[in-house]
Amino acid sequence: MSERRAFPLFVACVGVWLVWASSALLRTGSPLDLGSPYLLSPLLLVAGVVAGRVAAELRHRLVVLAAVAGAGLWLLVAGSMYLNAQAAVGVQLVALAGLVLVTEPRGTRGAPGRAGLTAAVAAVGLLLAARSDAAATLALPLVVLVAVVARRGDGPRRRPVVAAAAGLLAIAAATVTWLGSLDSWPDGLAASSSLSAARHTLWGDAIALWRTQPLVGAGPGAFREYSALASSDPDLATVHSSVLQVGAELGLVGCVLFAAVLLSGLRLACLGSRAGSVVAVVAWTALGVHSVIDHLYEFPSVVLSAGAVLGWAGATGGRGTSVRRAAAPAG
């Protein structure tokens, strides 16, 4: 799919989501608050895509890398954001560093400053990702992928990668929905520190609320009022699963639109070179899978960084380690 269709499709999917979320707010008597994650996060995602595209096309990209490394370092040292969200940002920073590595000409990777800043972004990203077991697990294959693509000089065919990514997202969503419907979890899951008893309760409450209005959902904010556990602890105020949160509050229609945004994001990731596309697809999928068992899309820095990776990858069309000739160092 060409850029002429892929980006408008992505924006259209986000737009329809915004219309549905806005109608849900109005239907339940809530004000149209742009601070609502259902409205703010999609807008920031599109802004991140645009920013990533612009940044990738700048001649002085070293300034961008320095800014990204600085922001990541601040988050690492002084950030008070939810640790799993910090870790999710870290995975996107690793992906961004990987994009720079696999899409720059071989002869310019060691340009003064560029290699050091790229390594700094990657290092900060890995340190952030290490704050969550799930994020660290998802970052590992991304690192391996970047190393393989950089060595080979090109990425795999896009279609099988996108199909595998879409399948993985579907399996993750189906698995969490199934687990949420169980009265008790298998012993191994029940003992897991990641899939705790609190998550079991929250997911079960979300499924129960979803069943009250399966098509349209109970409305934004309804879950916290419905769940005794969510209303008793601010740290547990969300479902800790994006798909179940959307299902409970925006219904099946919301889930379909959520899936449309995720899938159109995969298409958007494929606008660039094969090397850049596969890195962006894996990073986008990693965030989707992680957020299926957590709540990550509501954090501005998460969606901004994810959008930036999509936009940067899309700007690499015609670039790739095996096809670009060495050029004068940019920046």
C-alpha positions in Angstrom: 0.0 0.0 0.0 1.4 3.4 -1.0 1.8 6.3 1.3 -1.0 8.0 -0.6 -3.4 5.5 0.9 -1.7 4.1 4.0 -1.4 7.3 6.0 -4.9 8.6 5.1 -6.3 5.1 6.1 -4.5 5.3 9.4 -5.8 8.9 10.1 -9.3 7.7 9.1 -9.2 4.8 11.5 -8.1 7.2 14.3 -10.8 9.6 13.3 -13.6 7.0 13.4 -12.3 5.9 16.8 -12.5 9.5 18.0 -16.1 9.9 16.8 -17.1 6.7 18.6 -15.3 7.6 21.8 -16.8 11.1 21.7 -20.3 9.6 21.2 -19.8 7.3 24.1 -18.8 10.2 26.3 -21.9 12.1 25.3 -24.2 9.1 25.6 -23.1 8.6 29.2 -23.5 12.3 30.0 -19.7 12.9 30.3 -18.2 16.1 29.0 -16.0 16.0 25.9 -12.7 16.3 27.8 -9.7 16.2 25.5 -7.7 15.0 28.5 -9.6 11.7 28.3 -7.2 8.9 27.2 -9.8 7.9 24.7 -9.4 11.2 22.9 -5.9 12.5 23.8 -4.0 9.3 23.1 -5.1 8.9 19.4 -4.3 12.6 18.7 -0.9 12.2 20.3 -0.3 9.0 18.2 -0.9 10.9 15.0 1.2 13.8 16.2 4.0 11.3 16.9 3.8 9.8 13.4 4.1 13.3 11.9 7.0 14.2 14.2 8.8 11.0 13.5 8.5 11.5 9.7 9.7 15.1 9.9 12.6 14.2 12.2 13.8 11.4 10.0 13.9 13.7 7.0 15.9 16.4 8.8 19.5 16.8 7.6 20.7 17.5 11.2 19.3 14.3 12.7 22.0 14.3 15.4 20.0 17.0 17.2 17.0 14.8 17.2 19.0 11.8 18.5 20.5 14.0 21.3 17.0 15.2 22.3 15.7 11.7 22.4 18.6 10.4 24.4 18.2 13.3 26.8 14.4 12.8 27.2 15.0 9.0 27.8 17.7 9.7 30.4 15.4 12.1 32.2 12.7 9.5 32.3 15.2 7.0 33.6 16.6 9.1 36.4 13.7 11.4 37.4 10.6 10.1 35.8 7.7 9.2 38.1 5.5 7.6 35.5 4.2 4.1 35.9 7.2 1.7 35.5 5.6 -0.5 32.9 4.9 2.6 30.8 8.5 3.7 31.2 9.6 0.3 30.0 7.3 0.5 27.0 8.9 3.8 26.1 12.2 2.0 26.4 11.3 -0.6 23.8 10.3 2.2 21.4 13.7 3.9 22.0 15.5 0.7 21.2 13.4 0.5 18.0 14.3 4.1 17.1 18.0 3.4 17.5 17.6 0.3 15.5 15.9 2.2 12.7 18.9 4.6 12.6 21.3 1.7 12.5 19.6 -0.4 9.8 18.6 2.4 7.4 21.8 4.6 7.4 24.4 3.9 4.7 27.1 1.5 5.9 29.8 4.2 5.2 28.1 6.7 7.5 27.2 4.7 10.6 30.5 5.6 12.2 30.1 9.3 11.5 31.3 11.5 14.4 28.6 11.7 17.0 26.1 9.6 15.2 27.2 6.2 16.4 27.6 7.5 20.0 24.2 9.1 20.1 22.5 6.0 18.5 24.2 3.8 21.1 23.1 6.2 23.9 19.5 6.0 22.7 19.7 2.2 22.6 21.3 2.0 26.0 18.8 4.3 27.7 16.0 2.3 26.0 17.3 -1.0 27.2 17.7 0.3 30.8 14.1 1.6 30.7 12.8 -1.7 29.2 14.5 -3.6 32.0 12.0 -2.1 34.4 9.4 -4.5 33.3 9.8 -8.2 32.8 7.3 -8.1 29.9 9.0 -5.2 28.2 12.4 -6.7 28.6 11.2 -10.0 27.1 9.7 -8.1 24.1 12.8 -6.0 23.7 15.1 -9.0 23.4 13.8 -10.2 20.0 13.8 -6.6 18.8 17.5 -6.3 19.6 18.3 -9.7 17.9 16.2 -8.6 14.8 18.1 -5.3 14.5 21.5 -7.1 14.7 20.4 -9.7 12.0 19.0 -7.0 9.7 22.1 -4.8 10.1 24.3 -7.7 9.3 22.3 -8.9 6.3 21.8 -5.5 4.9 18.1 -5.9 4.3 14.9 -7.0 6.0 12.5 -9.9 5.2 9.5 -9.6 3.0 6.8 -7.4 4.6 3.7 -9.4 4.0 4.6 -12.5 6.1 5.9 -10.2 8.9 2.7 -8.2 9.0 0.6 -11.3 8.9 2.6 -12.8 11.8 2.3 -9.6 13.8 -1.5 -9.4 13.2 -1.9 -13.0 14.2 0.2 -12.4 17.4 -2.0 -9.5 18.4 -5.2 -11.5 17.8 -3.9 -14.4 19.9 -2.8 -12.1 22.7 -6.3 -10.4 22.8 -8.1 -13.7 22.6 -6.0 -15.3 25.4 -6.6 -12.4 27.8 -10.3 -12.4 27.0 -10.4 -16.2 27.7 -8.4 -15.8 30.9 -10.7 -13.0 32.1 -13.7 -15.3 31.7 -12.2 -18.1 33.9 -13.3 -18.4 37.5 -9.8 -19.5 38.5 -6.5 -19.4 36.7 -4.1 -22.4 36.4 -1.6 -22.6 39.3 1.3 -21.4 37.2 -0.5 -18.2 36.2 -1.9 -17.6 39.6 1.6 -17.7 41.1 3.0 -15.3 38.4 4.1 -11.8 39.6 3.0 -10.3 36.3 -0.4 -12.0 36.0 -1.4 -11.4 39.6 -4.6 -12.2 41.5 -5.4 -8.5 41.2 -5.3 -8.7 37.4 -7.5 -11.8 37.6 -10.1 -9.9 39.5 -9.9 -6.8 37.3 -10.1 -8.8 34.1 -13.1 -10.8 35.5 -14.8 -7.5 36.4 -14.2 -6.1 33.0 -15.7 -9.2 31.3 -18.8 -9.0 33.6 -19.2 -5.3 32.8 -18.8 -5.9 29.1 -21.6 -8.5 29.2 -24.0 -5.9 30.4 -23.7 -3.9 27.1 -21.7 -6.0 24.8 -22.2 -3.9 21.6 -21.6 -0.4 22.8 -20.1 -0.8 26.3 -20.9 0.8 29.5 -19.2 4.1 28.7 -15.8 5.7 29.5 -15.1 5.6 33.2 -17.7 3.0 34.0 -15.2 0.3 34.9 -13.8 2.1 37.9 -17.3 2.6 39.3 -18.3 -1.0 38.6 -15.3 -2.8 40.0 -14.9 -2.8 43.8 -11.2 -3.4 43.5 -10.7 -0.6 40.9 -12.6 1.9 43.0 -10.6 1.0 46.2 -7.1 1.6 44.9 -5.9 4.3 42.5 -3.1 2.1 41.2 -5.8 -0.5 40.1 -8.3 2.0 38.7 -7.9 0.5 35.2 -8.5 -3.0 33.8 -4.7 -3.4 33.2 -5.7 -4.7 29.7 -6.3 -2.3 26.9 -8.6 -4.7 25.0 -10.7 -5.5 28.0 -10.9 -1.8 29.0 -12.1 -0.9 25.6 -14.5 -3.8 25.5 -16.0 -3.0 28.9 -16.4 0.7 28.2 -16.7 1.0 24.4 -18.1 -2.4 23.6 -17.5 -4.6 20.6 -17.7 -1.6 18.3 -14.8 0.0 20.2 -12.8 -3.2 20.0 -13.2 -3.4 16.2 -12.1 0.2 15.9 -9.2 -0.4 18.2 -8.1 -3.3 16.1 -8.5 -1.2 13.0 -6.1 1.4 14.4 -3.6 -1.3 15.3 -3.8 -3.0 11.9 -3.6 0.4 10.0 -0.5 1.1 12.1 1.1 -2.1 10.8 0.4 -0.9 7.3 1.9 2.5 8.1 5.0 0.8 9.4 5.5 -0.8 6.0 5.9 2.4 4.0 9.7 2.6 4.3 12.5 0.3 3.4 12.2 -3.4 4.2 14.9 -3.0 6.9 13.1 -0.1 8.5 9.6 -1.7 8.1 10.4 -4.9 10.0 11.8 -3.0 13.0 8.8 -0.7 13.2 6.3 -3.6 12.8 8.0 -5.5 15.6 8.1 -2.4 17.9 4.4 -1.7 17.2 3.4 -5.3 17.8 5.5 -5.4 21.0 3.6 -2.4 22.4 0.2 -4.0 21.4 1.0 -7.3 23.0 2.3 -5.6 26.2 -0.7 -3.4 26.4 -3.1 -6.3 26.1 -1.9 -7.4 29.6 -1.5 -3.9 30.9 -2.6 -0.3 30.3 -0.1 1.6 28.2 -1.8 3.6 25.5 -3.1 6.1 28.0 0.4 7.5 28.7 1.3 10.4 26.3 5.0 9.5 26.1 4.2 5.9 25.1 1.9 6.8 22.2 4.2 9.7 21.1 7.2 7.4 21.0 5.3 4.6 19.2 4.0 7.1 16.7 7.5 8.5 16.1 8.8 5.0 15.4 6.1 4.5 12.8 6.7 7.9 11.2 10.5 7.5 11.2 10.2 4.1 9.6 7.8 5.4 6.9 10.4 8.0 6.0 13.0 5.4 5.1 11.5 4.5 1.7 14.4 3.8 -0.6 16.8 3.6 2.3 18.3 0.4 3.5 21.7 -0.8 4.5 22.1 -2.7 1.3 20.8 -0.1 -1.2 22.0 3.2 0.0 25.4 4.5 -1.0 27.6 6.1 1.5 26.9 9.8 1.7 28.4 12.7 3.6 27.5 12.5 7.2 24.3 14.4 7.9 24.5 16.7 10.9 
